Amino acid sequence: MDFNPLASLRQAGNPVDLMSDAQRDVLAQLTEDEVAVLNSVKQRLDAVSDAEVEGHSTAIKLA
């Protein structure tokens, strides 16, 4: 089975369909290791973003 970088990025929640054709062309050439790094970084950023949003939401409710 051939590796599909765009499908892997898309499955991880990366907005590849909102990117330009040129940007998708670059992403389509990534290796499995490169995609794994991008997906890992996205996961970590999402974890921090969720915590910050939740913290702001809680602070607003307390005010």
PyMOL Python script that loads the backbone (N, CA, C, O; Angstrom):
from pymol import cmd

cmd.read_pdbstr("""\
ATOM      1  N   MET A   1       0.849  -1.181   0.000  1.00  0.00           N
ATOM      2  CA  MET A   1       0.000   0.000   0.000  1.00  0.00           C
ATOM      3  C   MET A   1       0.892   1.242   0.000  1.00  0.00           C
ATOM      4  O   MET A   1       1.802   1.356   0.821  1.00  0.00           O
ATOM      5  N   ASP A   2       0.636   2.145  -0.898  1.00  0.00           N
ATOM      6  CA  ASP A   2       1.425   3.377  -0.998  1.00  0.00           C
ATOM      7  C   ASP A   2       0.997   4.369   0.072  1.00  0.00           C
ATOM      8  O   ASP A   2      -0.180   4.461   0.421  1.00  0.00           O
ATOM      9  N   PHE A   3       1.967   5.106   0.583  1.00  0.00           N
ATOM     10  CA  PHE A   3       1.700   6.137   1.580  1.00  0.00           C
ATOM     11  C   PHE A   3       1.140   7.370   0.893  1.00  0.00           C
ATOM     12  O   PHE A   3       1.661   7.807  -0.133  1.00  0.00           O
ATOM     13  N   ASN A   4       0.079   7.931   1.460  1.00  0.00           N
ATOM     14  CA  ASN A   4      -0.541   9.133   0.921  1.00  0.00           C
ATOM     15  C   ASN A   4      -0.408  10.251   1.963  1.00  0.00           C
ATOM     16  O   ASN A   4      -1.189  10.306   2.913  1.00  0.00           O
ATOM     17  N   PRO A   5       0.572  11.136   1.789  1.00  0.00           N
ATOM     18  CA  PRO A   5       0.800  12.192   2.773  1.00  0.00           C
ATOM     19  C   PRO A   5      -0.420  13.067   3.018  1.00  0.00           C
ATOM     20  O   PRO A   5      -0.725  13.389   4.167  1.00  0.00           O
ATOM     21  N   LEU A   6      -1.120  13.456   1.966  1.00  0.00           N
ATOM     22  CA  LEU A   6      -2.280  14.338   2.129  1.00  0.00           C
ATOM     23  C   LEU A   6      -3.390  13.653   2.920  1.00  0.00           C
ATOM     24  O   LEU A   6      -4.033  14.283   3.760  1.00  0.00           O
ATOM     25  N   ALA A   7      -3.618  12.378   2.658  1.00  0.00           N
ATOM     26  CA  ALA A   7      -4.651  11.647   3.392  1.00  0.00           C
ATOM     27  C   ALA A   7      -4.289  11.540   4.867  1.00  0.00           C
ATOM     28  O   ALA A   7      -5.151  11.680   5.735  1.00  0.00           O
ATOM     29  N   SER A   8      -3.024  11.295   5.145  1.00  0.00           N
ATOM     30  CA  SER A   8      -2.572  11.187   6.537  1.00  0.00           C
ATOM     31  C   SER A   8      -2.689  12.521   7.262  1.00  0.00           C
ATOM     32  O   SER A   8      -3.131  12.575   8.410  1.00  0.00           O
ATOM     33  N   LEU A   9      -2.297  13.583   6.594  1.00  0.00           N
ATOM     34  CA  LEU A   9      -2.419  14.921   7.189  1.00  0.00           C
ATOM     35  C   LEU A   9      -3.883  15.287   7.409  1.00  0.00           C
ATOM     36  O   LEU A   9      -4.245  15.833   8.452  1.00  0.00           O
ATOM     37  N   ARG A  10      -4.702  14.989   6.441  1.00  0.00           N
ATOM     38  CA  ARG A  10      -6.137  15.280   6.522  1.00  0.00           C
ATOM     39  C   ARG A  10      -6.776  14.496   7.676  1.00  0.00           C
ATOM     40  O   ARG A  10      -7.569  15.047   8.440  1.00  0.00           O
ATOM     41  N   GLN A  11      -6.433  13.226   7.796  1.00  0.00           N
ATOM     42  CA  GLN A  11      -6.985  12.382   8.851  1.00  0.00           C
ATOM     43  C   GLN A  11      -6.617  12.900  10.238  1.00  0.00           C
ATOM     44  O   GLN A  11      -7.378  12.732  11.191  1.00  0.00           O
ATOM     45  N   ALA A  12      -5.447  13.530  10.348  1.00  0.00           N
ATOM     46  CA  ALA A  12      -5.001  14.081  11.631  1.00  0.00           C
ATOM     47  C   ALA A  12      -5.630  15.451  11.913  1.00  0.00           C
ATOM     48  O   ALA A  12      -5.397  16.036  12.971  1.00  0.00           O
ATOM     49  N   GLY A  13      -6.419  15.955  10.976  1.00  0.00           N
ATOM     50  CA  GLY A  13      -7.101  17.226  11.198  1.00  0.00           C
ATOM     51  C   GLY A  13      -6.405  18.444  10.633  1.00  0.00           C
ATOM     52  O   GLY A  13      -6.790  19.576  10.925  1.00  0.00           O
ATOM     53  N   ASN A  14      -5.381  18.219   9.826  1.00  0.00           N
ATOM     54  CA  ASN A  14      -4.704  19.348   9.186  1.00  0.00           C
ATOM     55  C   ASN A  14      -5.560  19.843   8.022  1.00  0.00           C
ATOM     56  O   ASN A  14      -6.067  19.032   7.247  1.00  0.00           O
ATOM     57  N   PRO A  15      -5.725  21.139   7.888  1.00  0.00           N
ATOM     58  CA  PRO A  15      -6.641  21.696   6.883  1.00  0.00           C
ATOM     59  C   PRO A  15      -6.031  21.745   5.474  1.00  0.00           C
ATOM     60  O   PRO A  15      -5.945  22.815   4.872  1.00  0.00           O
ATOM     61  N   VAL A  16      -5.619  20.608   4.964  1.00  0.00           N
ATOM     62  CA  VAL A  16      -4.945  20.590   3.664  1.00  0.00           C
ATOM     63  C   VAL A  16      -5.856  21.050   2.536  1.00  0.00           C
ATOM     64  O   VAL A  16      -5.371  21.573   1.533  1.00  0.00           O
ATOM     65  N   ASP A  17      -7.149  20.870   2.676  1.00  0.00           N
ATOM     66  CA  ASP A  17      -8.065  21.259   1.604  1.00  0.00           C
ATOM     67  C   ASP A  17      -8.276  22.775   1.526  1.00  0.00           C
ATOM     68  O   ASP A  17      -8.833  23.278   0.549  1.00  0.00           O
ATOM     69  N   LEU A  18      -7.832  23.495   2.548  1.00  0.00           N
ATOM     70  CA  LEU A  18      -7.930  24.955   2.530  1.00  0.00           C
ATOM     71  C   LEU A  18      -6.673  25.607   1.964  1.00  0.00           C
ATOM     72  O   LEU A  18      -6.611  26.827   1.812  1.00  0.00           O
ATOM     73  N   MET A  19      -5.677  24.786   1.656  1.00  0.00           N
ATOM     74  CA  MET A  19      -4.406  25.311   1.152  1.00  0.00           C
ATOM     75  C   MET A  19      -4.439  25.440  -0.363  1.00  0.00           C
ATOM     76  O   MET A  19      -5.290  24.860  -1.038  1.00  0.00           O
ATOM     77  N   SER A  20      -3.506  26.204  -0.871  1.00  0.00           N
ATOM     78  CA  SER A  20      -3.414  26.383  -2.321  1.00  0.00           C
ATOM     79  C   SER A  20      -2.918  25.090  -2.971  1.00  0.00           C
ATOM     80  O   SER A  20      -2.382  24.207  -2.301  1.00  0.00           O
ATOM     81  N   ASP A  21      -3.107  24.998  -4.276  1.00  0.00           N
ATOM     82  CA  ASP A  21      -2.612  23.832  -5.011  1.00  0.00           C
ATOM     83  C   ASP A  21      -1.102  23.680  -4.843  1.00  0.00           C
ATOM     84  O   ASP A  21      -0.600  22.567  -4.685  1.00  0.00           O
ATOM     85  N   ALA A  22      -0.388  24.790  -4.875  1.00  0.00           N
ATOM     86  CA  ALA A  22       1.073  24.743  -4.728  1.00  0.00           C
ATOM     87  C   ALA A  22       1.466  24.208  -3.346  1.00  0.00           C
ATOM     88  O   ALA A  22       2.406  23.422  -3.225  1.00  0.00           O
ATOM     89  N   GLN A  23       0.750  24.635  -2.318  1.00  0.00           N
ATOM     90  CA  GLN A  23       1.047  24.156  -0.969  1.00  0.00           C
ATOM     91  C   GLN A  23       0.741  22.663  -0.847  1.00  0.00           C
ATOM     92  O   GLN A  23       1.510  21.917  -0.241  1.00  0.00           O
ATOM     93  N   ARG A  24      -0.381  22.229  -1.421  1.00  0.00           N
ATOM     94  CA  ARG A  24      -0.726  20.804  -1.391  1.00  0.00           C
ATOM     95  C   ARG A  24       0.292  19.975  -2.160  1.00  0.00           C
ATOM     96  O   ARG A  24       0.602  18.851  -1.765  1.00  0.00           O
ATOM     97  N   ASP A  25       0.814  20.519  -3.252  1.00  0.00           N
ATOM     98  CA  ASP A  25       1.839  19.811  -4.019  1.00  0.00           C
ATOM     99  C   ASP A  25       3.081  19.555  -3.164  1.00  0.00           C
ATOM    100  O   ASP A  25       3.677  18.480  -3.225  1.00  0.00           O
ATOM    101  N   VAL A  26       3.463  20.555  -2.367  1.00  0.00           N
ATOM    102  CA  VAL A  26       4.618  20.391  -1.476  1.00  0.00           C
ATOM    103  C   VAL A  26       4.315  19.319  -0.437  1.00  0.00           C
ATOM    104  O   VAL A  26       5.130  18.424  -0.213  1.00  0.00           O
ATOM    105  N   LEU A  27       3.157  19.402   0.193  1.00  0.00           N
ATOM    106  CA  LEU A  27       2.795  18.434   1.227  1.00  0.00           C
ATOM    107  C   LEU A  27       2.674  17.016   0.666  1.00  0.00           C
ATOM    108  O   LEU A  27       2.981  16.048   1.362  1.00  0.00           O
ATOM    109  N   ALA A  28       2.237  16.890  -0.566  1.00  0.00           N
ATOM    110  CA  ALA A  28       2.067  15.579  -1.197  1.00  0.00           C
ATOM    111  C   ALA A  28       3.404  14.865  -1.399  1.00  0.00           C
ATOM    112  O   ALA A  28       3.430  13.656  -1.627  1.00  0.00           O
ATOM    113  N   GLN A  29       4.502  15.595  -1.319  1.00  0.00           N
ATOM    114  CA  GLN A  29       5.821  15.013  -1.519  1.00  0.00           C
ATOM    115  C   GLN A  29       6.524  14.651  -0.203  1.00  0.00           C
ATOM    116  O   GLN A  29       7.656  14.168  -0.222  1.00  0.00           O
ATOM    117  N   LEU A  30       5.860  14.882   0.936  1.00  0.00           N
ATOM    118  CA  LEU A  30       6.473  14.598   2.223  1.00  0.00           C
ATOM    119  C   LEU A  30       6.615  13.097   2.456  1.00  0.00           C
ATOM    120  O   LEU A  30       5.830  12.292   1.955  1.00  0.00           O
ATOM    121  N   THR A  31       7.634  12.747   3.227  1.00  0.00           N
ATOM    122  CA  THR A  31       7.833  11.355   3.613  1.00  0.00           C
ATOM    123  C   THR A  31       6.939  11.026   4.806  1.00  0.00           C
ATOM    124  O   THR A  31       6.346  11.915   5.417  1.00  0.00           O
ATOM    125  N   GLU A  32       6.854   9.749   5.122  1.00  0.00           N
ATOM    126  CA  GLU A  32       6.069   9.334   6.298  1.00  0.00           C
ATOM    127  C   GLU A  32       6.623   9.963   7.567  1.00  0.00           C
ATOM    128  O   GLU A  32       5.856  10.386   8.431  1.00  0.00           O
ATOM    129  N   ASP A  33       7.930  10.030   7.688  1.00  0.00           N
ATOM    130  CA  ASP A  33       8.549  10.637   8.872  1.00  0.00           C
ATOM    131  C   ASP A  33       8.214  12.122   8.976  1.00  0.00           C
ATOM    132  O   ASP A  33       7.927  12.619  10.065  1.00  0.00           O
ATOM    133  N   GLU A  34       8.250  12.830   7.850  1.00  0.00           N
ATOM    134  CA  GLU A  34       7.931  14.262   7.864  1.00  0.00           C
ATOM    135  C   GLU A  34       6.480  14.497   8.247  1.00  0.00           C
ATOM    136  O   GLU A  34       6.179  15.422   9.001  1.00  0.00           O
ATOM    137  N   VAL A  35       5.587  13.676   7.740  1.00  0.00           N
ATOM    138  CA  VAL A  35       4.170  13.797   8.078  1.00  0.00           C
ATOM    139  C   VAL A  35       3.964  13.484   9.558  1.00  0.00           C
ATOM    140  O   VAL A  35       3.165  14.138  10.228  1.00  0.00           O
ATOM    141  N   ALA A  36       4.677  12.494  10.062  1.00  0.00           N
ATOM    142  CA  ALA A  36       4.562  12.145  11.484  1.00  0.00           C
ATOM    143  C   ALA A  36       4.980  13.321  12.358  1.00  0.00           C
ATOM    144  O   ALA A  36       4.359  13.575  13.390  1.00  0.00           O
ATOM    145  N   VAL A  37       6.025  14.039  11.958  1.00  0.00           N
ATOM    146  CA  VAL A  37       6.470  15.212  12.719  1.00  0.00           C
ATOM    147  C   VAL A  37       5.398  16.298  12.691  1.00  0.00           C
ATOM    148  O   VAL A  37       5.056  16.855  13.734  1.00  0.00           O
ATOM    149  N   LEU A  38       4.870  16.602  11.514  1.00  0.00           N
ATOM    150  CA  LEU A  38       3.825  17.631  11.405  1.00  0.00           C
ATOM    151  C   LEU A  38       2.599  17.264  12.243  1.00  0.00           C
ATOM    152  O   LEU A  38       2.040  18.109  12.941  1.00  0.00           O
ATOM    153  N   ASN A  39       2.189  16.001  12.168  1.00  0.00           N
ATOM    154  CA  ASN A  39       1.014  15.580  12.931  1.00  0.00           C
ATOM    155  C   ASN A  39       1.279  15.637  14.431  1.00  0.00           C
ATOM    156  O   ASN A  39       0.384  15.962  15.210  1.00  0.00           O
ATOM    157  N   SER A  40       2.498  15.325  14.831  1.00  0.00           N
ATOM    158  CA  SER A  40       2.866  15.394  16.245  1.00  0.00           C
ATOM    159  C   SER A  40       2.845  16.833  16.748  1.00  0.00           C
ATOM    160  O   SER A  40       2.349  17.110  17.839  1.00  0.00           O
ATOM    161  N   VAL A  41       3.383  17.738  15.951  1.00  0.00           N
ATOM    162  CA  VAL A  41       3.382  19.161  16.328  1.00  0.00           C
ATOM    163  C   VAL A  41       1.947  19.671  16.413  1.00  0.00           C
ATOM    164  O   VAL A  41       1.602  20.394  17.347  1.00  0.00           O
ATOM    165  N   LYS A  42       1.112  19.301  15.450  1.00  0.00           N
ATOM    166  CA  LYS A  42      -0.293  19.736  15.479  1.00  0.00           C
ATOM    167  C   LYS A  42      -0.981  19.230  16.745  1.00  0.00           C
ATOM    168  O   LYS A  42      -1.729  19.968  17.386  1.00  0.00           O
ATOM    169  N   GLN A  43      -0.727  17.972  17.104  1.00  0.00           N
ATOM    170  CA  GLN A  43      -1.324  17.400  18.304  1.00  0.00           C
ATOM    171  C   GLN A  43      -0.931  18.205  19.548  1.00  0.00           C
ATOM    172  O   GLN A  43      -1.770  18.494  20.401  1.00  0.00           O
ATOM    173  N   ARG A  44       0.341  18.558  19.638  1.00  0.00           N
ATOM    174  CA  ARG A  44       0.813  19.317  20.803  1.00  0.00           C
ATOM    175  C   ARG A  44       0.230  20.725  20.830  1.00  0.00           C
ATOM    176  O   ARG A  44      -0.143  21.222  21.892  1.00  0.00           O
ATOM    177  N   LEU A  45       0.148  21.367  19.670  1.00  0.00           N
ATOM    178  CA  LEU A  45      -0.436  22.710  19.606  1.00  0.00           C
ATOM    179  C   LEU A  45      -1.919  22.666  19.966  1.00  0.00           C
ATOM    180  O   LEU A  45      -2.420  23.538  20.675  1.00  0.00           O
ATOM    181  N   ASP A  46      -2.612  21.650  19.473  1.00  0.00           N
ATOM    182  CA  ASP A  46      -4.033  21.504  19.801  1.00  0.00           C
ATOM    183  C   ASP A  46      -4.231  21.323  21.302  1.00  0.00           C
ATOM    184  O   ASP A  46      -5.166  21.879  21.879  1.00  0.00           O
ATOM    185  N   ALA A  47      -3.361  20.553  21.927  1.00  0.00           N
ATOM    186  CA  ALA A  47      -3.469  20.315  23.367  1.00  0.00           C
ATOM    187  C   ALA A  47      -3.300  21.612  24.150  1.00  0.00           C
ATOM    188  O   ALA A  47      -4.009  21.841  25.129  1.00  0.00           O
ATOM    189  N   VAL A  48      -2.381  22.448  23.734  1.00  0.00           N
ATOM    190  CA  VAL A  48      -2.149  23.725  24.410  1.00  0.00           C
ATOM    191  C   VAL A  48      -3.293  24.695  24.114  1.00  0.00           C
ATOM    192  O   VAL A  48      -3.748  25.413  25.004  1.00  0.00           O
ATOM    193  N   SER A  49      -3.746  24.716  22.890  1.00  0.00           N
ATOM    194  CA  SER A  49      -4.836  25.616  22.511  1.00  0.00           C
ATOM    195  C   SER A  49      -6.099  25.290  23.278  1.00  0.00           C
ATOM    196  O   SER A  49      -6.782  26.199  23.750  1.00  0.00           O
ATOM    197  N   ASP A  50      -6.426  24.020  23.413  1.00  0.00           N
ATOM    198  CA  ASP A  50      -7.618  23.619  24.151  1.00  0.00           C
ATOM    199  C   ASP A  50      -7.518  24.051  25.606  1.00  0.00           C
ATOM    200  O   ASP A  50      -8.501  24.512  26.187  1.00  0.00           O
ATOM    201  N   ALA A  51      -6.343  23.905  26.195  1.00  0.00           N
ATOM    202  CA  ALA A  51      -6.156  24.291  27.594  1.00  0.00           C
ATOM    203  C   ALA A  51      -6.311  25.801  27.769  1.00  0.00           C
ATOM    204  O   ALA A  51      -6.921  26.262  28.734  1.00  0.00           O
ATOM    205  N   GLU A  52      -5.752  26.568  26.826  1.00  0.00           N
ATOM    206  CA  GLU A  52      -5.852  28.020  26.920  1.00  0.00           C
ATOM    207  C   GLU A  52      -7.284  28.490  26.744  1.00  0.00           C
ATOM    208  O   GLU A  52      -7.737  29.380  27.464  1.00  0.00           O
ATOM    209  N   VAL A  53      -7.995  27.909  25.807  1.00  0.00           N
ATOM    210  CA  VAL A  53      -9.389  28.293  25.580  1.00  0.00           C
ATOM    211  C   VAL A  53     -10.215  27.947  26.801  1.00  0.00           C
ATOM    212  O   VAL A  53     -11.048  28.744  27.234  1.00  0.00           O
ATOM    213  N   GLU A  54      -9.995  26.773  27.359  1.00  0.00           N
ATOM    214  CA  GLU A  54     -10.737  26.358  28.544  1.00  0.00           C
ATOM    215  C   GLU A  54     -10.418  27.286  29.716  1.00  0.00           C
ATOM    216  O   GLU A  54     -11.311  27.643  30.484  1.00  0.00           O
ATOM    217  N   GLY A  55      -9.161  27.675  29.858  1.00  0.00           N
ATOM    218  CA  GLY A  55      -8.769  28.579  30.933  1.00  0.00           C
ATOM    219  C   GLY A  55      -9.427  29.939  30.796  1.00  0.00           C
ATOM    220  O   GLY A  55      -9.903  30.498  31.784  1.00  0.00           O
ATOM    221  N   HIS A  56      -9.462  30.478  29.591  1.00  0.00           N
ATOM    222  CA  HIS A  56     -10.112  31.769  29.352  1.00  0.00           C
ATOM    223  C   HIS A  56     -11.607  31.661  29.614  1.00  0.00           C
ATOM    224  O   HIS A  56     -12.215  32.566  30.185  1.00  0.00           O
ATOM    225  N   SER A  57     -12.188  30.558  29.194  1.00  0.00           N
ATOM    226  CA  SER A  57     -13.619  30.354  29.397  1.00  0.00           C
ATOM    227  C   SER A  57     -13.962  30.305  30.878  1.00  0.00           C
ATOM    228  O   SER A  57     -14.964  30.877  31.307  1.00  0.00           O
ATOM    229  N   THR A  58     -13.137  29.628  31.651  1.00  0.00           N
ATOM    230  CA  THR A  58     -13.366  29.520  33.085  1.00  0.00           C
ATOM    231  C   THR A  58     -13.205  30.879  33.748  1.00  0.00           C
ATOM    232  O   THR A  58     -13.992  31.245  34.621  1.00  0.00           O
ATOM    233  N   ALA A  59     -12.187  31.627  33.336  1.00  0.00           N
ATOM    234  CA  ALA A  59     -11.940  32.948  33.931  1.00  0.00           C
ATOM    235  C   ALA A  59     -13.106  33.885  33.649  1.00  0.00           C
ATOM    236  O   ALA A  59     -13.476  34.685  34.508  1.00  0.00           O
ATOM    237  N   ILE A  60     -13.674  33.799  32.486  1.00  0.00           N
ATOM    238  CA  ILE A  60     -14.797  34.666  32.129  1.00  0.00           C
ATOM    239  C   ILE A  60     -16.017  34.318  32.984  1.00  0.00           C
ATOM    240  O   ILE A  60     -16.730  35.213  33.438  1.00  0.00           O
ATOM    241  N   LYS A  61     -16.258  33.026  33.205  1.00  0.00           N
ATOM    242  CA  LYS A  61     -17.402  32.600  34.005  1.00  0.00           C
ATOM    243  C   LYS A  61     -17.249  33.058  35.469  1.00  0.00           C
ATOM    244  O   LYS A  61     -18.236  33.371  36.135  1.00  0.00           O
ATOM    245  N   LEU A  62     -16.002  33.092  35.954  1.00  0.00           N
ATOM    246  CA  LEU A  62     -15.764  33.493  37.331  1.00  0.00           C
ATOM    247  C   LEU A  62     -15.889  34.989  37.542  1.00  0.00           C
ATOM    248  O   LEU A  62     -16.150  35.447  38.654  1.00  0.00           O
ATOM    249  N   ALA A  63     -15.705  35.741  36.483  1.00  0.00           N
ATOM    250  CA  ALA A  63     -15.718  37.201  36.594  1.00  0.00           C
ATOM    251  C   ALA A  63     -17.095  37.763  36.863  1.00  0.00           C
ATOM    252  O   ALA A  63     -17.253  38.978  36.980  1.00  0.00           O
TER     253      ALA A  63
END
""", "prot")
cmd.dss("prot")
cmd.show_as("cartoon", "prot")
cmd.util.cbc("prot")
cmd.orient("prot")
